[in-house]
Amino acid sequence: MEEPKPTNFDLPYTRLLDEEAANEQHLIDPAPVPEKRPGQHFLKLFIVLLTAFFCVGLIFAFSKVVEFRSSSLGLPAHKNVDEVLPRGVAEGVSLKSFRWPVWELKLPSFPWSSKILSWERTSFHFQPQKNWMNDPNGPLFYKGWYHLFYQYNPDGAVWGNKIVWGHAVSKDFMQWRHLPVAMYTDQWYDVNGVWTGSATILPDGKVIMLYTGSTNDSVQVQNLAYPADPSDPLLVDWVKYPNNPVLYPPPGIGYKDFRDPTTAWLTSEGKWRITIGSKLNKTGISLVYDTVDFKNYELLKGLLHEVKGTGMWECVDFFPVSIDGTDGLDTSYMAKGVKHVVKVSLDDDRCDYYSLGTYDPKTATWIPDNPNVDAGIGLRYDFGIFYASKTFYDPNKKRRILWGWIKETDSEKSDVEKGWASVQAVPRTILFDKKTGRNLIQWPVDEVEELRSNKKVFDKVEIKAGSVMPLDIGSAAQLDIKAEFEVDEKAIKRVNEQQVVYNCSGSGGAADRGALGPFGLLILADNDLTELTPVYFYISKGPDGNLHTLFCADHSRSSVAGDVDKGIYGSTVPVLNGEKLTVRILVDHSIVESFAQGGRTCITSRCCSHIYSDYPHNDACCHRLASSLDSYMIHYGANMELCVASCRHAILTQMLYSQLLNC
């Protein structure tokens, strides 16, 4: 490995400008001058003192969090600030580990057995054979193979500051061939991490890869790489451009706030254009660059887009969608009948947001259709455990494919014990929803259906309120469930008479009972309902007085372990007049991906269940799931309001008793 070059203070980057300098460069709007009123200084002093007291309390609580996290790994608690900051944050990227709330710090670690931890490993979701994985990188289709690169720690099951690019290829997204590491941390400009990047395929078929590197001074820079042998369909060997970096943080941008270049798109002038995520104070921004050769770049005046209060924008994505077609579009496609999507991953809350709008190629700016659901404040790809997503155009089947990272929601100690951490979500096709005209729809790639081997159909099942009806479906750790619900008009009227406003995360989860909700399915439930993950609909009256359909996933009792995520996730789902409520759920051991109304609202769950550890597990992801994948279609009439399904059996009932969920 080449020794890092000593470049301590000679890099051409600047620290974050102060507010006056930033205003002069028109990077942010000048702050309004507040009107001064007499007699307010005493109130201001009181507020300052109260804020200081509150901050001291937060610092104390945070220090306790750090101490607990360190001790859970068997490491000493350090007082050096750089050492106790959570992994990722100290290095200038998003938090890379699950953290429990302060009030749960004294929870003991669950005594996971090797058998239980082995059961959690997935069968048809992509994951490396061992160790840590996070963001998907540079996905592309090349000479008959789908390529996935990903953030990878070759030395262990936790995130580290020597992240490299793992690499795998597939013909069908289900059977993967793992290849050698594509790019190591072997240069001064990426010695602290070969971080997230994107692939661009030129008209002549050449592949260009741009990625963020963390230098030996922890400066985020952009680098160029390309295949050593373009004739190799597996793209095993990669060459880094000798004059890297090709981009440094521009004036006004923090040296740790400049990362994740997008796939480039071709302009009418014959130039290539990319955007890179950043921030100015608390305003999330996307910088725009033009290039002819991918070696020299021009920073364009202004920004592709910005949204105040959203913080750092990571993993920005930008692509067109057809408003009347059924095919995906190449990133460079520009024509009538197209909207453009801006997607951002927010460092502050680690969620992926998107917005639809209009792109002006002349000014290199983008305007959202609806500012109320702008990038970072409105629509989301997924309301569960899903982050750092990236799309690419698949010319093989004329579709746009979405990849996303499913992080761990248990302790790092258990990750170390099982020897791996994180998986990739099942790749999804992504299209404009022509029926609603205001959102995207996501759906598992068609290749998933090739895994089905057994099928059971339960048609027109009706039960009385409060009754339980087991449906034997046998044992399985992988399921493809499709359910369809018809809503009773009388129940709708009862909801209209209610005054209670419901939301997923702010409610009591599936234990909250209303006139029409919850109804849905229980996933990974045992016979005694000791562990269960409800995935359900709930129809209630919204703040505007209108009826809203919510789609939720309740993790509060997904595991008997205390040191795992117990959140309740979800949001509203658009339902048009005359539509039945539909859901598709993919279950793959500890991963549950749920798609409501054809993919208008999606929720990914990571369930650290322990009750199915006695199931046989197929360790080879490349093999067909012989008889372990079942498909369901459940119809029910006016009297049925809830369907419960588990890996061992299915139960149909109108409602879940609250004592079952709270015992």
C-alpha positions in Angstrom: 0.0 0.0 0.0 1.3 3.4 -0.9 2.1 5.6 2.1 -0.2 8.7 2.4 1.4 11.9 1.3 1.8 14.6 3.9 -0.6 17.3 2.7 -1.6 18.8 6.0 -2.3 22.4 5.1 -1.8 22.7 1.4 -5.1 21.3 0.1 -7.1 23.8 -2.0 -10.2 23.9 0.2 -11.6 26.5 2.5 -13.4 26.4 5.8 -17.1 27.3 6.1 -17.6 31.0 5.3 -19.0 33.2 8.0 -22.5 34.5 7.4 -21.4 37.8 5.9 -19.1 36.2 3.3 -21.8 33.6 2.4 -24.3 36.4 1.8 -21.8 38.2 -0.5 -21.5 35.0 -2.6 -25.3 34.6 -2.7 -25.1 31.1 -1.4 -27.7 31.8 1.3 -30.4 34.4 1.7 -29.5 37.2 4.0 -31.1 36.8 7.4 -33.8 39.3 8.3 -32.9 41.9 10.9 -35.1 41.4 13.9 -37.1 44.3 15.3 -35.8 45.4 18.7 -38.3 46.0 21.4 -37.6 47.8 24.8 -37.8 45.8 27.9 -37.0 42.4 26.4 -33.4 42.0 27.7 -34.5 40.5 31.0 -36.6 37.9 29.1 -33.7 37.2 26.8 -31.4 36.7 29.7 -33.9 34.3 31.3 -34.2 32.3 28.0 -30.4 32.2 27.6 -30.0 30.8 31.1 -32.8 28.3 30.7 -31.3 27.2 27.3 -27.8 26.8 28.9 -29.3 24.6 31.7 -31.1 22.5 29.1 -27.9 22.1 27.0 -25.9 21.0 30.0 -28.5 18.3 30.7 -28.3 17.1 27.1 -24.6 17.0 27.2 -24.7 14.9 30.4 -27.3 12.6 28.8 -25.2 12.2 25.7 -22.1 11.4 27.6 -24.1 8.6 29.3 -25.1 7.3 25.9 -21.5 7.2 24.8 -20.4 5.5 27.9 -23.0 2.8 27.5 -22.2 2.3 23.9 -18.6 1.8 24.6 -19.1 -0.6 27.5 -21.5 -2.7 25.4 -18.6 -3.4 23.0 -16.2 -4.3 25.8 -14.2 -1.1 25.1 -13.1 1.5 27.7 -15.0 4.7 27.9 -12.8 7.5 26.6 -13.1 11.2 27.4 -11.5 12.4 24.1 -14.4 14.0 22.1 -13.2 12.6 18.7 -13.1 9.1 20.2 -16.5 9.1 21.9 -18.6 10.5 19.1 -20.6 7.7 17.4 -19.1 6.1 14.4 -19.7 8.0 11.2 -20.5 11.3 12.8 -17.0 12.0 13.9 -15.7 11.2 10.4 -18.3 13.5 8.7 -21.0 11.1 7.6 -24.3 10.0 9.0 -24.6 7.9 12.2 -23.8 4.2 11.3 -25.2 2.4 14.3 -28.5 2.1 16.2 -28.7 4.1 19.4 -31.2 3.5 22.2 -33.1 6.3 23.8 -31.5 7.8 26.9 -34.2 6.4 29.2 -33.4 2.8 28.0 -29.7 2.9 28.7 -29.9 0.4 31.6 -31.5 -2.3 29.5 -29.3 -5.5 29.6 -28.1 -7.0 26.4 -30.3 -9.8 25.2 -28.6 -13.2 25.5 -28.6 -14.1 21.8 -27.6 -17.6 20.9 -25.6 -18.4 17.7 -28.7 -20.3 16.5 -30.9 -17.3 16.8 -28.4 -15.0 15.2 -27.9 -17.4 12.4 -31.7 -17.5 11.7 -31.7 -13.7 11.2 -29.5 -13.9 8.1 -31.5 -13.4 4.9 -31.9 -15.7 1.9 -33.0 -13.5 -1.0 -31.9 -10.1 0.2 -28.4 -9.2 -0.9 -25.7 -9.2 1.8 -22.0 -10.0 1.8 -20.8 -13.3 3.2 -19.6 -11.6 6.3 -18.8 -8.2 7.9 -20.3 -4.7 7.7 -22.1 -3.2 4.7 -23.9 0.1 4.2 -24.6 2.4 1.2 -25.2 0.9 -2.3 -22.7 2.4 -4.8 -22.5 2.7 -8.5 -25.1 0.2 -9.6 -25.2 -0.5 -13.3 -25.9 -3.0 -16.0 -22.9 -4.0 -18.1 -22.4 -6.6 -20.8 -25.1 -8.9 -19.4 -24.4 -8.5 -15.7 -26.0 -6.4 -13.0 -23.3 -4.9 -10.8 -23.6 -3.7 -7.2 -20.8 -2.0 -5.4 -21.3 -1.2 -1.7 -19.7 0.3 1.3 -17.9 -2.5 3.1 -15.6 -3.1 6.1 -13.4 -6.0 5.3 -12.2 -6.2 8.9 -15.3 -6.6 10.9 -19.1 -6.3 11.5 -19.1 -2.6 12.5 -18.5 0.5 10.4 -14.9 1.7 10.3 -12.9 4.5 8.9 -11.3 2.2 6.3 -14.4 1.6 4.3 -13.8 0.1 0.9 -16.0 -0.9 -2.1 -17.3 -4.4 -2.1 -18.5 -5.8 -5.4 -20.9 -8.4 -6.6 -22.6 -9.3 -9.9 -25.9 -11.1 -10.8 -28.0 -12.0 -13.8 -31.3 -11.8 -11.9 -30.8 -9.8 -8.6 -31.5 -13.0 -6.7 -28.3 -15.1 -7.3 -25.1 -13.2 -6.6 -21.5 -13.9 -7.4 -19.2 -12.1 -4.9 -16.1 -10.6 -6.4 -12.9 -9.2 -5.0 -12.9 -5.7 -3.4 -13.1 -3.1 -6.2 -11.4 -0.2 -4.5 -9.3 0.0 -1.4 -8.2 2.9 0.9 -4.8 2.9 -0.7 -4.3 6.6 -1.7 -3.9 9.8 0.4 -7.1 11.1 -1.0 -9.2 8.1 0.2 -7.1 6.7 2.9 -9.9 7.4 5.5 -12.6 5.9 3.3 -13.7 5.1 -0.2 -17.2 6.4 0.3 -20.3 6.7 -1.8 -20.3 7.2 -5.5 -22.2 6.7 -8.8 -21.6 5.2 -12.2 -22.1 6.9 -15.6 -22.1 5.0 -18.8 -21.0 7.1 -21.8 -22.5 6.7 -25.3 -19.5 4.6 -26.4 -20.1 2.2 -23.6 -17.3 3.3 -21.4 -17.9 3.3 -17.6 -17.0 6.3 -15.4 -17.1 6.1 -11.7 -17.1 9.1 -9.4 -16.8 8.6 -5.7 -16.2 10.5 -2.5 -12.9 9.9 -0.7 -11.9 11.0 2.8 -8.3 12.3 2.7 -5.6 11.8 5.3 -6.9 15.2 6.7 -10.5 13.9 6.7 -11.4 16.3 3.8 -14.2 15.0 1.6 -13.0 15.1 -2.1 -14.4 13.6 -5.3 -12.3 11.1 -7.2 -12.4 9.4 -10.6 -12.0 5.7 -11.4 -12.6 3.5 -14.4 -12.3 -0.2 -15.4 -8.8 -1.5 -16.0 -10.2 -3.8 -18.7 -13.4 -2.6 -20.3 -13.7 -5.9 -22.2 -14.2 -7.7 -18.9 -17.9 -8.1 -18.3 -17.3 -8.6 -14.5 -15.3 -5.3 -14.2 -13.1 -7.0 -11.6 -10.1 -4.5 -11.7 -10.4 -0.7 -11.3 -7.9 2.1 -11.9 -7.9 5.4 -10.0 -7.2 8.5 -12.0 -3.6 9.5 -11.3 -4.4 13.2 -10.7 -7.2 12.6 -8.2 -8.9 14.4 -6.5 -10.9 16.0 -9.4 -12.9 18.1 -7.0 -12.4 19.8 -3.6 -15.0 21.5 -1.4 -15.6 24.9 -3.0 -15.4 28.2 -1.0 -18.1 28.4 1.6 -18.5 24.6 2.0 -17.3 22.8 5.1 -14.5 20.2 4.4 -16.8 17.5 5.8 -19.9 18.6 4.0 -19.2 17.7 0.4 -20.0 14.2 -0.7 -21.8 11.6 -2.9 -21.7 12.6 -6.5 -24.6 11.6 -8.7 -24.8 9.8 -12.0 -24.0 12.4 -14.7 -26.5 13.5 -17.3 -25.8 14.9 -20.7 -26.7 18.6 -21.5 -27.7 20.0 -24.9 -24.3 21.6 -25.0 -22.6 18.3 -25.0 -21.4 18.6 -21.5 -21.9 16.2 -18.6 -23.6 17.5 -15.4 -23.5 16.2 -11.9 -24.8 17.3 -8.5 -23.3 16.8 -5.1 -24.9 17.1 -1.7 -23.9 19.7 0.9 -25.3 22.2 3.4 -24.9 25.9 4.4 -25.6 26.2 8.1 -29.0 24.2 8.3 -29.9 24.6 4.7 -29.6 21.5 2.6 -28.2 22.2 -0.8 -27.1 20.4 -4.0 -24.2 21.9 -5.9 -24.0 21.6 -9.7 -20.9 21.0 -11.8 -20.4 20.7 -15.6 -17.6 18.7 -17.2 -16.5 17.6 -20.6 -13.9 14.9 -19.7 -14.7 14.1 -16.0 -11.3 15.4 -15.0 -12.0 19.2 -15.1 -15.1 20.7 -13.7 -16.9 24.0 -13.6 -19.0 25.0 -10.6 -22.2 26.5 -11.9 -23.7 29.6 -10.3 -26.5 28.9 -8.0 -27.8 25.6 -6.9 -29.9 22.8 -8.3 -32.1 23.1 -5.2 -32.0 24.0 -1.5 -34.4 23.6 1.4 -34.0 25.5 4.6 -33.9 23.6 7.9 -33.2 20.2 6.3 -29.5 20.0 7.2 -26.8 18.0 5.4 -27.9 16.4 2.1 -26.3 13.0 1.6 -26.7 10.6 -1.3 -28.5 13.1 -3.6 -30.2 11.4 -6.6 -31.6 13.1 -9.7 -33.5 11.4 -12.5 -36.4 11.8 -14.9 -39.7 9.8 -14.8 -42.3 9.6 -17.5 -45.7 10.9 -16.6 -47.6 8.8 -19.2 -45.3 5.9 -20.0 -44.6 2.6 -18.3 -40.8 2.4 -18.8 -38.0 3.9 -16.8 -35.9 6.6 -18.3 -32.1 7.1 -18.8 -30.8 9.9 -16.6 -30.0 12.1 -19.6 -33.5 11.8 -21.1 -35.0 15.3 -21.7 -38.3 15.7 -23.4 -42.0 16.7 -22.9 -44.1 14.4 -20.7 -41.3 14.1 -18.1 -41.0 15.1 -14.5 -37.7 15.1 -12.6 -37.2 13.6 -9.1 -34.8 15.1 -6.5 -34.1 12.6 -3.7 -32.1 13.4 -0.6 -30.9 11.4 2.4 -31.0 13.6 5.4 -28.1 13.3 7.8 -30.2 14.7 10.7 -32.9 12.0 10.7 -31.4 9.3 8.4 -34.5 9.1 6.2 -34.8 9.3 2.4 -37.1 12.0 1.0 -38.0 12.7 -2.6 -40.0 15.4 -4.5 -41.4 15.7 -8.0 -40.8 18.8 -10.0 -39.6 20.6 -13.1 -36.0 20.9 -14.2 -34.7 23.8 -16.2 -31.5 22.7 -18.1 -30.6 26.3 -19.1 -30.4 27.5 -15.5 -29.5 24.1 -14.0 -32.2 24.6 -11.4 -35.2 22.5 -10.3 -38.5 23.6 -8.9 -40.8 21.3 -6.9 -44.4 20.9 -8.0 -45.6 21.3 -4.4 -43.3 23.3 -2.0 -45.3 21.7 0.9 -43.7 18.3 0.0 -40.3 19.6 -1.0 -37.2 17.5 -0.8 -36.5 16.7 2.8 -39.9 17.7 4.2 -42.5 15.6 2.5 -42.7 12.4 0.6 -40.4 9.5 1.5 -39.3 6.4 -0.4 -39.8 4.3 2.7 -41.1 5.0 6.2 -39.1 2.3 7.9 -35.4 1.2 8.1 -34.3 2.3 4.7 -31.5 4.8 3.8 -28.8 6.0 1.4 -30.7 4.8 -1.6 -29.6 5.0 -5.2 -31.2 4.4 -8.6 -29.9 3.4 -11.9 -31.3 2.9 -15.4 -31.5 -0.7 -16.6 -31.4 -0.7 -20.4 -31.8 -4.5 -20.4 -35.5 -4.2 -19.4 -36.0 -0.4 -19.8 -36.7 0.3 -16.1 -35.3 2.4 -13.3 -34.1 0.3 -10.3 -33.9 1.5 -6.7 -31.4 0.1 -4.2 -31.6 1.0 -0.5 -29.6 0.1 2.7 -31.4 -1.7 5.6 -29.4 -1.0 8.7 -29.2 -2.9 11.9 -31.6 -2.1 14.8 -29.9 -4.0 17.6 -26.7 -3.6 19.5 -23.3 -3.6 17.8 -22.3 -6.3 20.3 -24.8 -8.7 18.7 -23.6 -7.7 15.2 -20.1 -8.7 16.2 -21.4 -12.0 17.6 -23.2 -12.9 14.4 -20.3 -11.6 12.2 -22.3 -9.5 9.8 -24.4 -6.3 9.8 -26.9 -4.8 7.3 -28.5 -6.0 4.1 -29.7 -4.3 0.9 -33.4 -4.0 0.3 -34.9 -6.0 -2.5 -34.3 -3.9 -5.6 -37.5 -2.0 -6.7 -38.7 -0.6 -9.9 -39.7 3.0 -9.6 -42.3 4.8 -11.7 -44.5 7.9 -11.6 -48.0 7.2 -10.2 -50.2 8.2 -13.1 -53.4 7.6 -11.0 -52.6 10.1 -8.3 -50.3 12.3 -10.3 -48.4 13.4 -7.2 -46.1 10.6 -6.0 -43.9 7.7 -7.1 -44.7 4.0 -6.9 -42.2 1.3 -5.9 -42.5 -2.4 -6.5 -40.2 -5.4 -6.1 -38.4 -6.4 -9.3 -40.2 -9.1 -11.3 -37.3 -11.5 -10.6 -38.6 -12.0 -7.1 -41.6 -13.8 -8.4 -39.4 -16.5 -9.8 -38.7 -17.6 -6.2 -42.2 -18.8 -5.6 -42.8 -22.5 -5.4 -45.9 -23.0 -3.3 -49.1 -21.1 -3.4 -52.2 -21.0 -1.1 -55.3 -18.9 -1.7 -57.9 -18.0 0.9 -60.8 -16.5 -0.8 -63.8 -14.6 0.6 -63.1 -15.4 4.2 -65.5 -13.8 6.6 -65.5 -13.9 10.4 -67.4 -12.2 13.2 -65.9 -9.5 15.3 -63.5 -10.7 18.0 -63.3 -14.2 16.7 -60.0 -16.0 15.8 -59.6 -18.3 12.8 -56.3 -20.1 12.4 -55.3 -20.9 8.8 -52.6 -23.6 8.5 -49.9 -22.6 6.0 -47.1 -24.7 7.3 -43.6 -23.6 8.3 -41.7 -21.0 6.4 -39.1 -18.3 7.0 -39.6 -16.6 3.6 -43.0 -15.4 2.4 -44.5 -13.4 -0.4 -47.9 -12.3 0.9 -50.6 -10.5 -1.0 -53.7 -9.4 0.7 -56.8 -7.4 -0.4 -59.3 -5.7 1.9 -62.8 -4.5 1.3 -64.0 -1.8 3.6 -67.6 -1.8 5.0 -69.4 1.4 4.1 -71.1 1.4 7.5 -67.7 1.3 9.2 -66.7 4.3 7.1 -69.6 6.3 8.4 -68.6 5.4 11.9 -65.2 6.8 11.3 -66.7 10.0 10.0 -68.5 10.4 13.3 -65.2 10.1 15.3 -63.2 13.1 16.4 -60.0 11.2 17.2 -57.0 12.0 14.9 -54.6 9.0 14.4 -51.0 8.8 13.3 -48.7 5.9 13.2 -45.6 7.0 15.2 -47.6 9.1 17.7 -50.1 6.5 18.6 -50.2 3.3 20.7 -49.6 1.3 17.6 -51.8 -1.7 16.8 -53.1 -1.6 20.3 -55.1 1.6 19.5 -58.7 0.5 18.6 -60.9 2.7 16.4 -64.1 2.4 14.4 -62.0 1.2 11.4 -58.6 0.1 12.5 -56.2 -1.4 12.9 -56.7 -4.1 10.3 -53.9 -5.9 8.5 -51.4 -8.7 9.1 -49.2 -9.9 12.0 -45.8 -10.9 10.7 -43.3 -13.1 12.5 -45.8 -14.0 15.2 -45.6 -17.1 17.4 -48.6 -19.2 18.5 -48.8 -17.3 21.8 -48.4 -13.9 20.2 -45.4 -13.2 22.4 -43.6 -11.7 19.5 -45.3 -10.1 16.5 -44.9 -7.3 14.1 -48.3 -5.8 13.0 -48.4 -4.4 9.5 -51.8 -2.7 9.2 -54.1 -0.1 7.8 -56.0 2.4 10.0 -58.7 4.7 8.6 -59.3 7.9 10.7 -60.2 11.5 10.4 -57.2 13.7 9.7 -56.4 17.2 11.1 -58.2 18.7 8.1 -61.4 16.9 9.0 -61.2 14.5 6.0 -60.8 10.7 6.2 -57.2 9.4 5.7 -55.9 5.9 5.3 -52.7 5.2 7.2 -50.3 2.4 6.6 -48.2 1.4 9.6 -45.7 -1.1 11.0 -45.6 -1.6 14.8 -42.2 -2.9 16.1 -43.1 -2.4 19.8 -43.4 -6.2 20.3 -41.4 -7.5 17.4 -38.9 -9.0 19.8 -38.6 -10.0 23.4 -35.2 -8.4 23.4 -35.0 -5.0 25.1 -32.0 -3.6 23.3 -33.5 -3.5 19.8 -35.6 -0.9 17.9 -39.2 -0.8 19.1 -40.5 2.1 16.9 -43.8 2.5 15.2 -43.4 3.5 11.6 -45.7 4.6 8.8 -47.7 7.4 7.1 -50.8 8.1 5.0 -51.3 6.2 1.8 -53.3 7.6 -1.1 -56.5 5.6 -1.8 -58.7 6.7 -4.7 -62.4 6.2 -5.0 -63.4 2.7 -5.8 -60.0 1.2 -4.8 -59.7 -1.7 -2.5 -56.9 -1.7 0.1 -54.1 -3.9 -1.0 -50.7 -4.8 0.6 -47.8 -7.0 -0.5 -45.3 -8.1 2.1 -42.0 -9.8 1.5 -40.7 -11.7 4.6 -37.1 -13.0 4.5 -36.2 -14.1 8.0 -35.6 -10.9 9.9 -36.5 -8.5 7.1 -40.0 -7.5 6.3 -40.7 -5.2 3.3 -44.3 -3.9 3.0 -45.9 -2.2 0.0 -49.3 -0.6 0.3 -51.6 0.3 -2.7 -49.2 -1.0 -5.3 -46.2 0.7 -3.7 -47.5 4.2 -3.0 -46.3 3.8 0.6 -43.6 1.4 1.7 -42.3 0.4 5.1 -39.1 -1.7 5.7 -38.8 -3.5 9.0 -35.8 -5.1 10.7 -37.2 -7.6 13.2 -34.8 -9.2 15.7 -37.1 -12.1 16.5 -35.9 -15.1 18.4 -38.8 -17.6 18.1 -38.0 -19.0 14.7 -34.4 -20.1 15.3 -35.5 -23.7 15.0 -36.3 -23.2 11.3 -33.8 -24.7 8.8 -31.9 -21.9 7.0 -30.7 -21.8 3.5 -27.3 -20.2 3.8 -26.8 -20.1 0.0 -28.6 -17.0 -1.3 -27.9 -18.2 -4.9 -30.2 -21.2 -4.5 -33.9 -21.2 -5.2 -36.1 -21.2 -2.1 -37.4 -24.7 -2.7 -40.6 -24.9 -0.7 -40.2 -22.1 1.8 -41.8 -19.2 -0.2 -45.6 -19.0 -0.1 -48.0 -16.6 -1.7 -51.4 -15.5 -0.4 -54.4 -13.7 -1.8 -56.9 -12.9 1.0 -60.3 -11.4 0.2 -62.8 -10.5 2.8 -66.2 -8.9 3.1 -67.8 -6.3 5.3 -67.4 -8.2 8.6 -63.6 -8.8 8.4 -61.4 -6.0 9.5 -58.1 -7.6 10.4 -55.9 -10.4 9.0 -53.1 -11.8 11.0 -50.4 -14.0 9.3 -47.3 -15.6 10.7 -44.6 -17.9 9.4 -46.2 -20.9 11.2 -49.9 -20.1 10.7 -52.3 -17.4 9.8 -55.1 -16.0 12.0 -58.0 -14.0 10.9 -59.9 -11.7 13.3 -61.6 -8.4 13.4 -59.3 -6.8 15.9 -56.4 -7.5 18.2 -57.3 -7.4 21.9 -55.3 -4.7 23.5 -54.2 -7.0 26.3 -52.5 -9.3 23.8 -50.4 -6.3 22.6 -49.6 -4.9 26.0 -49.1 -8.0 28.2 
